[in-house]
Amino acid sequence: MTIPSSSLNNNASEQLAGFCANLRFEDIPADVIAHIKLSILDGLGCCLVGSTLPWTRKVRDMIDAEDAAPIASLLGSSDKVSLSGAILVNATAGHAFELDDIHREAILHPNSIAVPVALNTAQFLGSASGKDILTAIIAGYEVGNRVGAAAGTDLLLRGFHPQGAVGPFCGAATASNMMRLNADKTRDALGIAGSFGSGLMAAQEGAMVKRLHSGHAAEAGVRGALLAKRGFTGISDVVEAEYGGFLSTFSGGVNTERATAGLGSTWETLATGFKPHATVTSIHSALDALGMIMRDNNLVVGDIAHIHAGVSHPTHVHCAWPYKAQSITAAQMNIYYGLAMIALFGVAFVQQFDADKISDPDVMAFTKCITASVDPDIEARGHAFRHMARVRVETADGQTFEREVTHRRGSPENPISPAEVIAKFRTLAASVLTPDATNDVITIVDTLDDQQDMSTLMQALTP
């Protein structure tokens, strides 16, 4: 299924749609299948813990009030709602606590979109095998990550949230493959869903709506596929159109070669990494560096007089505003709060982000001991190193310690082990599932290519 190099710069939407429509399980390498199983498990953990949070609850209450036909399951619940309603709630839950996976170039968190879309669409269709689920999710990863990578950091710096802007392509590709739409209808689905892309980054500084960007993107994707299936047409060149197309509008340029190069032979799914911290990915390297300094030198928080983080320009713009106790979302996006959590508690995971902690006077005071600035050398290295960080710690007794982290822990270049991904799932699922059910989900996902339908998995996900 490799795309000829002579056509790399033309008809990106057509090529992506053709790839998505024709992708079958047998086309996918074993290492890609193995990776996507971990991504599915990770995504389910994110959805489960996210289902318990107040912002997801509000979205669910809205959908419940519609009293629609019970077709698709709400993850972490025994309830069913409409297909689009379930996907809206579940994908919101998946992005509800900054734990979903990420493709660095695309700045997309695909598992919080693709996993709910595939599982809920399978319920809607009435029949789907584990191989169908794996294939559809990979189709979503490949299309979404490629479109996002073609847009690049420019999209973020222009103030758009990639999860909301790029996510509809991931959702539409996943749903279209699940529904077995042909290439023309898949292109319509991408053209419809791409028109719905939205999401403003100002949402990170105090609003619940950032979480909803993922839900809206997933819902847009499945609605695009459902409409295309009925003959509704979308923008045929939605990715590459020079006026009003996705790339020209959201990133100010058209880089279709990045969207299609190596399509079918270079798997962007493998370039998607996991999150060991419950924060925006951009600050993970800084958190890792501080943790290393403290462990290697036996430092405790009382030893620290000052922390400085040198980061890329995109990370500084994205994460280094003066910390205020605005919301849990804002705390998870802020480099000063994240570094304070590492200094004070050694971790920045779920329990470090609650209403009491984000406004704790001791935490607020400690953030004043932390500074951040753009490191010219990191910035000169370009987009591939935008997550890099250099951290310097000055102690109360006059010592100075420095640490550089080029690639964050959990990235494809510095991966965490499958055992660590499974341990993360166990931690996240514990708030919803019994230990036996948690074990069942792990086993089922690991053997997903042998599963004939999704009923056993959906039952295990029901508390």
N, C-alpha and C positions, 0 to 999 in steps of 0.2 A: 504493500500500500504506500510505498514511498512516492512523494510527489516529484515529478521531473524538475530539475533545476532551472530549465528554460522558462518555467511558468511561475517562478517564485514571486515575481513582483506584480502579478496580475490576478484579479478575481479572487481575492483572499476569502471573501464570504462564500463563494461557490466551492472553493477547495475545502474549506473547513466543513461546510455542509456535506459535501461528498464523503469526506473522511468519516464524519459522525454517522451518516446513514449506512455506510458499508462496513463499519467496524464490527467484527465478530470476535468472540472469545479466543478462537484459534489463532487470531492475528497477534495476540498480545504476549510478549515475552514473560517468562516465569518470574523474573525479578520484579517486573511491574505488577504482576498479580500479587506477589508477596507483600510489596509495599502498600498496595491499595487495601489489602486486608487490615493492615495496621492502621491505615488512615480511617477506614470504616469504624474500627473499634474505638479509635480516638474520637471520632466524630460522635459516636453514640454516647460516649462518656460526657462529652461537652453538652449534648442535648439533654441528657438525664439531669445533670446538675443544673443546667440552665432552666429546666422545667420548673424548678422550685423557687425561682427568683421573682421578685415582685413585678418587674417590667414584663416578663413573659406571662405572668398571671393576668395582667391587664389586657394583653392581646388575646389571651385565651377567653377571658370573660366577654370580650367583644364578639368573638366567634361563637361562643356558646349561646349568646343572646339571639343569634340568627336562627337557631333551631333548625339547621339544615339536615339533609339526609345523612345518616351516620355511615360513612364510606371508608374513611381513613383514620388510623389511630393517632392519638396524641401520645408521643413517646413519654414514658414514665407515668402513664395513666391507663386506666381501663376504658376510657371514653373514646368515642369516635365522632368525627364531625365531617364536613364536606372535604373533598380533596384539596381544594385551594386553601381552605381554612386550616387544615392540618399542616400543610406545608408552610403556611405563613407562621403558625405558632412554633412548629418544630425547628424551622430554620432560624427564627428569632432566638429560640432557646440555645441553638448550637453556637451562636455568636454572643451569648448573653454574659459571658464572663472572661473574655479575652483568652480563651484556651484552645481555640480551633487552630488547625494547621495553617501553614502559610507558604506560598511561593514567593520568594524574595523579589524577583523581577516584576511579577504581576501585581504584587502587594494584595494578593487575593487569598482568602481563607476558604478553599473549595469544599472541605468536608462538611462544613455547617450548611452548605447549600445542596451539594450533590447527594449526600446520604439521605436526608429526608425526602428529597424529590424522588429518588429511586425507590425507596421502600414504600412511600405512600402511593406512588403511581402504580407499583405492583399490586397493591390492594385494590386500587381503582380498576385495573385491568382484569383482576380476578385470578391471574395466573402468571407467575414468573419464576424462573429458576435462579439459583445462586449465580450461575454463570451469566444470566441476563443482568442481574444486579451489578456484578463486577464490571461487565462490559460497559454498561450505561454510565456508571460512575466514572470510569476511566475516560469515556468520551467527554463527559463534562469537565474533567480535569484538563484534558488536552486542549479543548477549545477555549475554556475560560482562561487558563494560564497563558496561552499563546496570545490571545487578544489583550490581556492585561500587560504582558511583557512588551508587546508592541507599543502600548501607550506609555509604559515606563513611569518613572518618578514624576514626569511633568504633570501627569494627572493629579497626583497628590499635592504637588506644589501649587497647582491652580486652585486648590481648595476642595477638590472632590474626594469623596470616600470611595476607594476602589471596590470595596465589598458591595456597595450599592450600585456603582456605575458599571463595573465589569461583571458582577455576579449574575445578571440575567442571562449572559451567554453561557455560563456554566450550567445554570438551571435548564435553559432551553435545550442544550445539547444532551444533557442527561435524560430529560423527559422525551425528547424526540427519538433517541435510541431505544428507550424503553417501549415506546409506542410503535417502533419499527417504521417510522416515517421515511419516505424515499428522499432522495437528495433535494429535489425541488421543494418539497414541503418542509424539510429541515431548514433549508435556507429561508423560507418564509417564517418559520418559528424563530430563527435567530434575528430576522429583520423586525419581527414584532417585539420580541423581548428586548432587543437592543434599544428600541425606542423608549422603553420604560426605565432605562438606566438613570439613577439619581443618587443623591447622598452628599451632604455637605459636611466637611471636616470640622466645622465649628461645633458640631454635635458632640465632639469629644470633651468639651469643657464644662459639662454639667447637665446634659440632657439624657433621657432614656432612649431617644430616637436612634442613636447610633446602632443599638442592638437590632432595631427593626429594619435597618437597611438590608441585612441579610435575609430576613423573612420576606421583605418586599421583592428582593431580587429573585429568590426561589419561586415565589408565587408568580412573578412576571414570566419566568421561564416556563412553568407548566401551563400557564394561560396561553403563552405564545404557541406552544406545541398543540394544545387543544384547539385553538383557533385555526392554526395551519392545517390540522387534520380535517377541518370542516371547509377548507378552501379559502379561508381568509388569507390575504396576501400581506407580506411585510416588505420592508426595504430590501431589495435584492442585493444591493452592494453596501449593506449597513456598516461593515467594518471599514471599507476603503473609500467610500464616497468623498470626493474632495470638498463638497459643500454639504454640511449637515450629517456627515457620516460620523461613526463613533470616534475614530482616531483623530480626524480633523477638528472635531468639536471638543473632545475631552482632553486631548494632549497637544493640540495645536500643530500637528504634523501627521504624515501618513507613512508608516513604516510597516508595509504589508509583508516585507521579507521576513521580519522577525515573527510574524504571525504564522507563516507557513513553512519556513525552512525546516527540512528534515521531518516533515509531517509523516508519521507512520514509521519512522526509523529512529528518530530522537524523541524520547518519551519525557515530556515535561512533568509527568506524574512523579518521576524519580527526583525531580528538583524541588519537590515540596517537602518541607521539614516540619518537625513537631515542636510544641511549646512546653518546656518544663516550668516556665514562670507564668503566672496569671496576669501578664501585662502585655502591652503593645510590644511587638517583636523588636522594634527599633532600639529598645534600651536593653535587650537581653545581654549583649556583649559587655556592656558596662556593669550590669548586675553580676555577670560571671566573673569579671575582672576583680571587682570589689570582694566577692566571696573568696576568690583565690588568695588575694592579699591577706585577708583576715585569717584564713585557715593556715596559710604557709608561715605566718609570722605570729600566730597565737594571739591575735588582737581581739579585744572586746570593745564594745561601743564606747566605754569610758576612756579608752586609750586614744580615741580619734578627735583631733582638733579640726581637721578640714579634709574634705574630699573634693577632688576636681575630676570631671570627665571630659575628655576631648572626643568629639563625635563628628559625624558628617553634617553637612548643611541640612539635608532633608531631615535627619534625626533631630537636629537642633530646632528647626522650625516646627516640627511635629510634636516635640515632647518637652521642650525646655522653657516653658512659660513659668512665671513665679507661682509656686504651689499655693493654692487656697483649697479649703475643704468644701469643694463645690458638689461633688458626687463621687460615688464609687467609680463610675466611668472615668471621670477626670483623674482620679488617683491612679487608675490602671494605665493611663496614657502618659503620666508625668514622670520624668526621669528623676526628679528630686525625691518624690515619694517612694519610688521603686528602690532607689539606693538606700533610703532611710530604712526600708523594710529589711534589706539584706544586713545592714549595720546593726539594727536592733534585734532582729529575730533569726537571721541566717537564711531565711527563705522569703519568697514573695509569691505565695500560692493562695488558695481560696481563703483561708482564715485570716490572712493579712489585709483583707479588703472587706471591712464591714463599717456600718455607720458610725460606730463608736471610735474605731481606730483611725479613720481618716480625719477626724477632728480632734484627736487626742493632743493635748497641749505639749506633751513631751515629743510626739512625732512632729508637730508643727515647728517646734523650736529646733529640732535636729535638722530639718530640711534647710534651715538658714546657714548651716555649716557646709552646705554642698553648693558647688558651682559647676557650670558646664559652658563649653564654648566650642566653636567650630575648629577642628584641628586641620590646618592647611594640608598636611601630608595625607590624611585620610580622605579629604575632599578631592585631592588631586588623583587619587586612585580610581575614582569614578563610581558608577552605579553599583558595580558588583561588590563594592566594599562599604556600602552605605550603612551597614549594621556594625561595622568595626568600631572599636572604642579603645582609648587609652585612659586608664584611671590612675590617679596619684593620690595617695593618702599621707597626710602629715599628722604625726602623733603629738600628743601633749608634751612629750619629753624631747621633741625636736627631731625625731627620726622621719625619714621620707621613704615610702615604698611605692613602686610603680609596677603596673602590669598592663600588657597589651593583649587584647583578644581580637584576632582577625576575623574569625568566624564563630558565631554564637553556638553554644551547645544546643543541639537539636536540629541544626541546619544540615543539609546534605554533605557539606564539607567537614562537619564536626558532629556526626550523628549520635543520637542516643540509641541504646540497644532495644531490640524488640521487647526484652524483659522490662525495660523501663517504661515503654509505652503501655504494656499490660498493667504494670503497677500503677501508672497514672489512671488508667481506666478503673481499676479496682477502687482507688481513692474517690474518684468522682461518682461512681455508681453506688457507693455505699450509702449515700443519702437517700436513695430511692429503692434499690433492689436488695434482696436477701443475698447472703454469700453464695447460696446454691444457684440462684438465678444469675448472679454475676459470673460464676464459673460456666454456666450453660451458654451465656452470650459469648464468652471468650472462645469456647469450643466450637460453637456454631459458626462464628465469623471465620475462625481458622480453617474450617472445612466448607466454606461457602460454595466452592466450586462443586461440591458433592451434594448440595442441598437441592431438592427438586422443587420446593416452594418455600415461601417465607413465613409460613404459619408458625413454625416452631420458634423462629427467631422473634417474631412479634409477640408470641405468648411469653417468652422469657423476658421480654422488655416490659411486660405488664406487671406492676407491683401487686 
